[in-house]
């Protein structure tokens, strides 16, 4: 399904909270927010801190897309070398998936880093720990569908190769070398666990790769 731009909610970042500079884009980077439902808290943080940290898009659990600035503009979202090495932030488009991320199991229940209980039917369990945890909140089916539409749109707009595989969930030389493609935050930093390699996300990567002209 083609992305309906009219259905994207616009929540513009104030002037000075992102870089109002249009640049060529060569990478898309998948993040998750490590926060509860809704984008309001994340947006409020980005609007009130001086670091100019934000992503162009936030994808809520319902599948609703929120845009904070033009995909041609940029803000810091990788935290690799920050102001000392901005080129990766400049030439990549960050997408935040609204999600608690890594969870802690206590007895038969699962909790976020804030102590919020997450229902058992929303848990992704890995056979062995990934980036320090076996338990993560699942990305929703609605998020996977909306993410596909957004990625296809952005890849066509900026001529970025579509598709990815499990290798983007580890440090990836191509990401660090600014090779065009789709990556996760975990591709750049060993201390990050976003996005996590949920099977449905891997299936999306394979589907996108098959769609590559």
Buried (B, 14 or more C-beta within 10 A) or exposed (E): EEBEEEEBEEBEBEEEBBBEEEBEBBBBBBBBBBBBEBBBEBBEBBBEEEEBBBBBBBBBBEBBBBBBBEBBBBBBBBBBEEEEEBEBBBBBBBBBBBBBBBBEBEEEEBBBEEEBEBEEEBBBEBEEEBBEBBBBBBBBEBBBBBBBBBBBBBBEEBEBBBBBEEBBBEEBEBBBEBEBBBBBBBBBBEEBBBBBBBEBBBEBBEEBBEEEE
